[in-house]
Amino acid sequence: MGAMGESGLRGFFASGSDLGEMVNRVVSYQTAQRVYSRQPATRPQDMRSRSDTWVLQSDSLIPVADSVQRPLFVRTLVRSAGRSEDARVDSRNDRLDLGLVYAPSTRSFVSFGLAGELTQADIFYVTGETSGEAWGPRFDAGLVLGPVWAVGIRADYLEFDGDNEVSVVTGAGLLNITRDVEYQRRYLQLDAMARFNQSTLPWLPERVMLRWANSFRHLHIHNEPTTNSLGQAVAEPFGEKNRLSVLSSSLNLGYPLGSSGSWSVFGEIALDYELETNMNFPIDDRTAVTLSSGIVRQLARGKRMHLQYDRYQHTRGTRSRNNLSLIATIDF
């Protein structure tokens, strides 16, 4: 699996930041629409989404048949993430992935797994909360095309089952309204990634790595119709079906610190555009720039930790997000 790490496919396989950003956008758009519908005097151009998030994650490959020509690994991923949007929502999501990774060659892999998520959200624009769990399959595959290019695919399907409760002040006192929350979430990601060093780009300094990634991402959510405890039909902000498709391109420059190779730093800039969405009101800001920086500690071959900061900024200024991640990739 050495070629997997060198090509960038190991990072692609381990990273959940792309899906995380897609889900965060959906939450931003849905929350803004709900707040706007409760405050009709607010102008759409005045709506903003400002959020702060954090991620803690550990991802590992454990060999179960590595002495054969086509090895097999068990994959485990544990992740906790939190999100805060002032005076609107505080939420937390915990995820566990278990899967099998098969390497038909030294330059390719296929993975099938099962993912589970626990979600809890406190809602402040009304007094309420939502909680629930989701389960479903996950598929990943990657192929190294040569010394420069590699391609990867991820497909993720989850079914969420949870509950929502809000408290409403009435003339007779506080009224608690409950409802079931059920939806299916489908995610597809296709990436083409390239890596360059001094052997491919002679003008690069020695031991410096330049990476270029191009990505297509699609998220589809189908909300099941439901009624609340008062017998009223519940209307979702954007209807039963929510769609978001994004095209992204990024450049990442990594620079080693010292001669040991144990420490390195990196910086990244990404530009993305929302190709298609039905969640563009009151926030309609389809182009975003992401600036990232981080430090990496290489513990041993196949074992590393990195601390990363990301700033997601939409170009019209109506949505932004700050994110801090601590990621451990520990392969055995």
Secondary structure, 3 states (H helix, E strand, C coil): CHHHHHHCHHHHHHCCHHHHHHHHHHHHHHHHHHHHHHCCCCCHHHCCEEEEEEEEEEEEEEEEECCCCCCEEEEEEEEEEEEEECCCEEEEEEEEEEEEEEEEECCEEEEEEEEEEEEEEEECCCEEEEEEEEEEEEEEEEEECCCCEEEEEEEEEEEEEEEEEEEEEECCEEEEEEEEEEEEEEEEEEEEEEEECCCCCCCCCCCCEEEEEEEEEEEEEEECCCEECCCCECCCCCCCEEEEEEEEEEEEEEEEECCCCCEEEEEEEEEEEEEEECCCCCCCCCEEEEEEEEEEEEEECCEEEEEEEEEEEECCCCEEEEEEEEEEEECC
